[in-house]
Amino acid sequence: MRRLRNVKIVATLGPSSSDYEMIRKLHEAGADVFRLNMSHGTHEEIAEKHAIIRKIEKDVGSPICILADLQGPKLRVGAFKKGEEELENGAAFRLDLSDKEGDATRVQLPHPEIFQALQAGATLLVNDGKIRLKVDACGSDFADCTVVNGGTISNRKGVNVPDVVLPLRALSPKDRADLEFVCELGVDWLALSFVQRPEDVYEAKALANSRAKVLSKIEKPAAVAAFDEILKVSDGIMVARGDLGVELPVQNVPPIQKRLTRKCRAVAKPVIVATQMLESMIESPMPTRAEVSDVAAAIYEGADAVMLSAESAAGDFPVEAVTTMNNVAEEVEADPTYGEIMAASRTVTRDSIADGITVAAREIAEATDIKAICCFTQSGTTASLAARERPMTPIIALTSVQETARMLTLTWGTTCVLTEEVERFKMAVVAAAKAARAGGFATEADQIVVTAGVPFNQAGTTNILRVAPCEERLIFSSDPE
């Protein structure tokens, strides 16, 4: 299914989008990737949604990407005797390990790891940052705090600790079980929550064992500080602005988003901008102008994908939310300024033959009337390098590996086509021309650029570029084998 845009749309599935009819409508409206939120639903429910997506994939005849988002450790306060209490500014409040029900002076925080890492002067945030506590004194089982920003605190509200790196792994026992389940089920990407250090990513990749790519969610200040190291070991990145905006001053998030997006693009790894993009569409069929501008800003930055969360999972207007995001993307990418920004932010990299081939493909396409850049790829690397260039010419990623086609669906600008294995370059050109014509990218009168590697069907061998006619019958007298 050809899209009239390059940025991809990730739609989260949930109560509002759980049956075949609705999920197919979301795909037809513009959803390229479906997110399965492992924080909600049983394994049986997740398996049902997975089966529906694969059925739609078969019915529409084009690859669909599935992203499983692991929950990560959840830090929460305990229960209150009255269910909730009102904390006043300047009041004293204690957090401890006691399982007694809380009151206006204290409550349980059943996470000894937090107390081990706390120091006087640290900040604790409760209920998405609405309540801010400053630690005055702490020990192995308590933290005496002053209420800086008061408000209503109630049972099992979430806690954020922005000032310290917590001695917690990104994968809880539940996450490990979920990871194994979805890898066996057959998802394409894993989103790893609560990333603080590169070691968190190593653990997830070891458990995934190449069955799925690992995408690190950047939602903690520690992850921002260690981003370069985390990016090196991750297959992709999600800028999770919700928690990031809780743990950091909100004005810090936009420049972080822009900086992280450009760093991902520079190393040809996909980046998703996520959280609260069209939040008002949970209850309204129309977004706010500010939300539209927010989506547009992420697209102008060159993000690979933009994501819907509750808008498509639990909202009243899931199809309208996807349609709106699709329409915004098409309009932004039709703006001449968009192409100018993509060109101005491009970093030319020629560290390898594959780099040189993909840069040359983009330059040739821009200098002549080329209708498509066709990349034969085994592992997905060649298509990712082509996408890094952000060409205004469409990219067709051809592969005989179904998992690669699905995985690349998350990558900017790629239309993924499954082909049979080819042994000779001349057959690769024939297959590329056929795909370009079938997808409506070119006619027999047009030309395409074809990149591939010889020997075929080996990862990392991209070494050939050819400008070829898109004729139905192609005859070559001398081609590389």
N, C-alpha and C positions, 0 to 999 in steps of 0.2 A: 504494500500500500504506500504509494508515493505521497509524501507530505510537501506542502508548498512553503516549508520553512526548514531551517537547519537546527535550531535549538530543539531539544527533546522535552517531552512532558511526562512527568512521573505522577501517576494517580494512585493514591492509597485506597485499598479496598476495605470495606467494613459493612456495618448493618445496612447502609444505604446503597451498597453496591456489591451484592453477594450472589446474584443469580446470573445465568447465562445472558439473558436479554439485556440487563443493565450493563454488565461488563463489556459486552459487545458494543453497546451504544457508546460507552466511554472510549473504546478503541477507535471506533469510527469517527467520533468527535475530535480525536487527536491524541489520546493517550498512547504513548509508545512503550512505556514501562509501567508495570503494576507492582506496587509495594505491598507486601504482606507484613503487617505490624505484629510482631511476635509478643507484644505486650497484651494483646487482646485475642481471644479465641483459643480453642483447643486445637490439638494436632489434627483431629478429624476435620474440623472446620477449615483449617489451613489447607489440608489435602484436598478438600472439596473445591476451594477457590483455585488451587493450582491446576486441578484437572479441568476446570472450566476454561481457564486461560489457554491451556494446551489444546483444548477442543476448538476454541475460537481461532487459535493460530493455524490449525489444520484447515479450518473452514475458509479462512480468508486467504490462505496461501502465502503468508509472509511471517517472518520470525517476530516473536514478541518476547521482550525481556521481563524476567521476574526478579525482584529485589526483596530479600527477606531481611527485615530490620530487627536485629536482636535487642532485647529490652535493656540489658545492662543492669548493674546493681541499683536498687532503689533505696534511697535513704529517706526514712520517714520518722516522725515523732510517734509516740505511743498514743494511748487513748486518754480522754479527759473524763472525769467523774460526771460533769454536766454536759459532756459532748463538745463544748466549746467554752472559751474564756476570752475576755477582752484584755489585751495588754496595753498599758499606758506608757507613753513616752517617758523615759527616765527611770522606769521601775526596774527592780531587780528580778531576774528570772533564772532559774537553774535548770540545766539539762543533766540527766544522770541515767544510770543503768537500772535503777529500781523499777520493778514492774507494777508498782502502785499506780492507780489512776491519777492523772494530773489535775492541777488546779491553777489558780492565777499566779502561783509562785514557782511552780516546777512542772516538768513532765518528763517521761522516759524518752531517751534517745538510744534505742537498742543496737547501737553500732560502736563497739569498743574501739574499732579502728580509727574512728573520728577522734576520740579522746586521746589516742596515742599520738596523733599528728598535730593536735591543736597547740597553739601557744597564745599567751596573753596578747591582746590586741587584734587577734583574728576576728573575722566577720562570719557570722552564720546567717543564712537567708532561709526563711520559712514561707511556704505557700507562694512559690514563684516570685520570691523577692519582696512580697508585700510587707513582710515583717523582717526587720533587720536587727540582729543582736550583736553586740560587741563583747568579746570574751575578756573578762577582767582577771579571772584566775581559773586554772584548770588542773585536773589530775587524771589518773588512769581510769576514773569512773565518774567524772563530773566536769561540768563547765559552768561557772558562775558568770552570768552575763548582765549587761545593761541593755534595756530596750531602747534602741535608737529610733526606729520607726515602729510604732505600735499598730494594733489592729486586732481583728478576730483571728484566733488560732483555734483549730478544731482537730478532731481525731485524724491521725495518720496523714497529716500534711507533709509534703515533700520538703527536704532540707538540702540546701546547697552550701558547699564550703569552698568559696572562690580563692581564698588566700593560700591554700596549702595543697601539696600533692598528697593525696590520700593513699595509704598502703593497702589499696584494694585493686584486685585484678578487674579488667574490663569484662571478663566473662564470669558470671555467677554459675552455680550448678545448673540452674534453669537454662541459662544461655548455652551451656555446653550440650545439654540434652536437645535444645531447640536446633542448635547448629547441626548436630548429627542428623536430626530428623529431616531438616530441609535440604541438606546436601544429598541425602539418600533419595529424597523426593525429586530433586533435580531443579534447583534454582540456579540462577546465573550470577547473582551478586549477593554478598552478605554485607549489611551495614552494621558496623561495630560501634556500639555506644560506649560512653564513659572512657574514651581513649585519653590517656594522660601522657603516655611515653611510647617509644617504638616497640618496646617489649610486649605491650598489649597486642600489637598487630602481629608480631611474630607468633604468639600463641594461637591466635585465630587462624592464621595461615597454615600453621602446622596441623591443626585439627581439621581444617577444610581439605588439606592434602590435594590441592589443585582441582577439587570438584566444583568450586565456585571461586570467583574473584572476591577480594576483600576490600571494602570501601570504608574508610575511617571517618566517623562523624566528629567534626570539630565543634565541640560544645562546651569546652572548659578552658579557662585561661592557661592551664598547664599545657594543653594541646597546642594552643596558639604559640606559646613560648618555644615549644619543641617541634614546630610544624615542619621545618626542613627535614629533620630526621624522620618524622612520621611519614612525610610524603615519599621519601626514598623507599620505604618498605611497603607502602600501600599501593593497591592497584587503582584506587580512585579515592575521591574525597567528597564528603557532604558538609557544607557549611550550615550547621544546624543552629539557626539564629535565635531560636526560642530560648534554650538554656544558656547560650552564649550571651544573650541580652539580659539574662537574669544575673549571671555571675560577673559581668563586666558593665561599666557604664554604657547606657544604650547608644551614646554618641560615638563610642568606639567601634561599634559593629560594622557600619558601612565601609570605613576604610579597611578593616580587616577582611571583609567580604571581597572587596576589590583586589587586595593584595594577594589573598589566597587563590582567587580565581586565576590571576595572571601566572602565579607560580605553577599551578596545575597545568595550564595550557603550555607553558614553556617546556615541560617534560612529557607532554602528550599523554596526560592521564585525565580521565573525565572528572568533572566537578559538578555537583548538584547544589543549587541554591535552594534552601528549604525553609519552611515554617512561616505561617501567617501571611502567605502571599496574597490570597484572596479571602481573608478570614471572614469578612462580612457576608460572603456568599454561602456561609453555613445556613443563614436564615433569610437571605435576600437573593432574588434572581439577578440583581445588578451589583457590581462591585463599586467601591468608592474610587474616586479619581486618584487618590493617593496610592491605593493598592495597584491600580493599573500602572502608575508611574514606577512603583517598586518592581513589578514584573519586568517592565521595559528596561529599567536600570540594569537588572541582572543579565538581560539579553544583550544590551549594549556593551556590557563588560566581557562578553564572550563566553558565558557559562555554557557548559554542555547541556545542562538540563535544569528545568525549574519544576518544583514539586508542589503538589496539592496534598494536604493531610486530611484534616477533618472535613474540608470542603467536599471531597469526593467520598470519604469513608462514612461520615455520619450526618452530612448536611442534607438540606431539603432540595438542593439543586445541583446534584453532582454533574449531570451532563452539561448544564449551563456553565458550570465552573470550568470544565475542560474546554468547552467551546470558546469561552471568553479568553482563556490563556492562549489558545490556538490563534484566535483572531488578533490578539495583541502581538504575538510573535510574528505573524505574517506582516502586520503593518510596520512593525519596527524594522524588520529585515528588508522591507521594500524601500525604506528611507535611504537615500544616497549617503547620508551621514554614517549609517551603520557600516557600510563597506569601507568608508574612510577610517573609521575607528578600528576596524579589524586589521586594516593594512598598517596603520600607525602603531598599533600595539604588537605587531609581529616581530618576533626575534628570530632572525635567520640562523639556523643551526645546520652545520655540515660536518658533523663529527664522524659520520659513517657514509658508506655508499648509499644505504637506504635513505638517510637524511638528504643527500644530494639528489637522489632520484625524485623524492617527493617534493622538494623545493623546485626542481626543474619542471615537474608536472604542473605545479601551480603557475609558474612563470609563463610556461608555454600556453596554458589555458587562458591566462589573462591577456597575452599578446596576440592571440589569434581567436578565431571563432570556433572554439572547442566547446562541445555540448556537455561532456561529462568526463570526469577523471575516474577511470575504472581500475580498481586495485585488486589484484589477486592476493589473498592473504590466508595463511594457515593458522597463525596464532592470533591475528588481529593487529599486530604491530604496524604493518605497512599502512593499513587504513587509519590507525590512530595518528601516525605521523602525517598523513595527508590531511586529516582533520585539524591537526595543530596549526597548519598553514592558514586555516580559515579562508579557503578559496571561495569566491562567489560562483564558481562553477560547481555543479552537483558532484558528489562523490558516490560512486557505486562500489560497495565492498562485496567482492565475489569470493566465496569460500565453499569448500566441500565439507566443512566441519560445522555441523548444526549448532554446537555449543558456541562456536566463535561468532556465528551469525547472530545468535541471540544476545551474546555479551556485547557486541558492537552496537546493538540497537540503542544503547545508552550514550554513545559517542556522537558528538556534534556532527551534523551534516551527512551522516552515513545512511544510505539506503542499502540494506543488506539483502543479498541474493544468494540462495543456495544453488550450487552448480555441481555437476559431476567432476570427479578428479580429471585433470588434464595432464598430459605428459609432454606436450609440445607447445611452444609459444604460439604457433599459428592457430592451434585450437583454442588457446586462451583468448586471442583476439576475436575469433568467431563467437565464443561464448559472451565476451564483453559487448560486442555489437548487438547480439541478440537481446541481452539484458537491457541495453540502452534503448533499443527500439520498443521492447515490450513494456518498459516502464514509462514510455512517453517522453524520455529525455532527448531523443534524437530520431531523425528520419534517415533514410538511406542516402540522402544528399549531404548529410552532416559528417563531421569528424569527431573522434574521441581520442583521448590519451589512455593508453593501457600501460600499467606497470605490473611487473611480476618478477619472480626469481627463478633462476635455473641453477640447479635442478629443481623441478617442481615438487610440491607437497612436502617441503621442508621449511621449518620456521627460520626466519632471519636470513633469507637468501635474496632479497630484493636487489636486482642488478640490471634490469632491462626496462627501458621506456620506449614506447613507440606511439607515434601519431598515426592513426589508422582510419580508413573510411568506415562508415557504419552500414555498408551494403549488406544485403542479405546473403549474397554469395561472394565470398572472399577467396581469391586465388593468390598464393604466394609462390614465387619461384625459388627464393632463398631466404629461409627463416632459420633462426637459431632453434636447435632441437630442445 
